[in-house]
Amino acid sequence: MREVIELLKMSQSGDKDAEIELINRYEGLINKLSWHNGVFSEDCKQQLTIEFIMAVRRFDLNRYIDK
């Protein structure tokens, strides 16, 4: 299993497999956040997944990695 930092770098470089691996890794959290009033919302899951992908793409690795 690859490190999250490595997957972020690869995803930001356009590697779709790394992006999918990140989504799969955090799918449990996305699913947990998709429940509202005891009902699972597929629309919410889809929106959260899109927001997750956008956050991965704009995440500034340089702020958190020693140079």
Short mmCIF file of the C-alpha atoms (twelve columns), coordinates in Angstrom:
data_MODEL
# 
_entry.id   MODEL 
# 
loop_
_atom_site.group_PDB 
_atom_site.id 
_atom_site.type_symbol 
_atom_site.label_atom_id 
_atom_site.label_alt_id 
_atom_site.label_comp_id 
_atom_site.label_asym_id 
_atom_site.label_seq_id 
_atom_site.Cartn_x 
_atom_site.Cartn_y 
_atom_site.Cartn_z 
_atom_site.pdbx_PDB_model_num 
ATOM 1  C CA . MET A 1  0.000   0.000  0.000   1 
ATOM 2  C CA . ARG A 2  1.440   3.311  -1.049  1 
ATOM 3  C CA . GLU A 3  1.805   6.326  1.226   1 
ATOM 4  C CA . VAL A 4  -0.776  9.092  0.991   1 
ATOM 5  C CA . ILE A 5  1.916   11.661 0.070   1 
ATOM 6  C CA . GLU A 6  3.037   9.515  -2.858  1 
ATOM 7  C CA . LEU A 7  -0.565  9.087  -4.021  1 
ATOM 8  C CA . LEU A 8  -1.187  12.843 -3.758  1 
ATOM 9  C CA . LYS A 9  1.892   13.590 -5.882  1 
ATOM 10 C CA . MET A 10 0.899   11.016 -8.469  1 
ATOM 11 C CA . SER A 11 -2.705  12.199 -8.544  1 
ATOM 12 C CA . GLN A 12 -1.676  15.822 -8.965  1 
ATOM 13 C CA . SER A 13 0.518   14.724 -11.873 1 
ATOM 14 C CA . GLY A 14 -2.523  13.282 -13.616 1 
ATOM 15 C CA . ASP A 15 -2.350  9.637  -12.509 1 
ATOM 16 C CA . LYS A 16 -6.003  8.542  -12.446 1 
ATOM 17 C CA . ASP A 17 -5.156  5.216  -10.775 1 
ATOM 18 C CA . ALA A 18 -3.645  7.100  -7.825  1 
ATOM 19 C CA . GLU A 19 -6.749  9.279  -7.658  1 
ATOM 20 C CA . ILE A 20 -8.964  6.186  -7.586  1 
ATOM 21 C CA . GLU A 21 -6.787  4.626  -4.883  1 
ATOM 22 C CA . LEU A 22 -7.172  7.761  -2.737  1 
ATOM 23 C CA . ILE A 23 -10.944 7.747  -3.233  1 
ATOM 24 C CA . ASN A 24 -11.090 4.059  -2.299  1 
ATOM 25 C CA . ARG A 25 -8.926  4.663  0.757   1 
ATOM 26 C CA . TYR A 26 -11.236 7.410  2.055   1 
ATOM 27 C CA . GLU A 27 -14.531 5.973  0.814   1 
ATOM 28 C CA . GLY A 28 -15.463 4.829  4.320   1 
ATOM 29 C CA . LEU A 29 -15.280 8.402  5.609   1 
ATOM 30 C CA . ILE A 30 -17.185 9.704  2.592   1 
ATOM 31 C CA . ASN A 31 -19.884 7.085  3.176   1 
ATOM 32 C CA . LYS A 32 -20.074 7.935  6.877   1 
ATOM 33 C CA . LEU A 33 -20.592 11.610 6.068   1 
ATOM 34 C CA . SER A 34 -23.309 10.747 3.519   1 
ATOM 35 C CA . TRP A 35 -25.841 9.674  6.162   1 
ATOM 36 C CA . HIS A 36 -28.409 12.280 7.196   1 
ATOM 37 C CA . ASN A 37 -31.289 11.618 9.584   1 
ATOM 38 C CA . GLY A 38 -30.700 7.869  9.304   1 
ATOM 39 C CA . VAL A 39 -30.882 7.875  5.499   1 
ATOM 40 C CA . PHE A 40 -27.957 7.329  3.148   1 
ATOM 41 C CA . SER A 41 -27.827 10.045 0.485   1 
ATOM 42 C CA . GLU A 42 -26.250 8.969  -2.805  1 
ATOM 43 C CA . ASP A 43 -26.362 12.600 -3.985  1 
ATOM 44 C CA . CYS A 44 -24.409 13.667 -0.913  1 
ATOM 45 C CA . LYS A 45 -21.853 10.888 -1.489  1 
ATOM 46 C CA . GLN A 46 -21.378 12.002 -5.078  1 
ATOM 47 C CA . GLN A 47 -20.906 15.630 -4.044  1 
ATOM 48 C CA . LEU A 48 -18.474 14.704 -1.270  1 
ATOM 49 C CA . THR A 49 -16.462 12.570 -3.696  1 
ATOM 50 C CA . ILE A 50 -16.237 15.473 -6.146  1 
ATOM 51 C CA . GLU A 51 -15.162 17.826 -3.347  1 
ATOM 52 C CA . PHE A 52 -12.569 15.278 -2.216  1 
ATOM 53 C CA . ILE A 53 -11.097 15.056 -5.726  1 
ATOM 54 C CA . MET A 54 -10.975 18.849 -6.005  1 
ATOM 55 C CA . ALA A 55 -9.251  19.092 -2.597  1 
ATOM 56 C CA . VAL A 56 -6.648  16.532 -3.678  1 
ATOM 57 C CA . ARG A 57 -5.953  18.487 -6.863  1 
ATOM 58 C CA . ARG A 58 -5.448  21.823 -5.095  1 
ATOM 59 C CA . PHE A 59 -3.643  20.502 -1.997  1 
ATOM 60 C CA . ASP A 60 -0.299  22.283 -1.584  1 
ATOM 61 C CA . LEU A 61 2.197   19.523 -0.805  1 
ATOM 62 C CA . ASN A 62 5.058   22.009 -0.481  1 
ATOM 63 C CA . ARG A 63 3.580   23.339 2.770   1 
ATOM 64 C CA . TYR A 64 3.789   19.934 4.460   1 
ATOM 65 C CA . ILE A 65 6.847   18.223 3.010   1 
ATOM 66 C CA . ASP A 66 10.367  18.957 4.206   1 
ATOM 67 C CA . LYS A 67 12.417  20.279 1.364   1 
# 
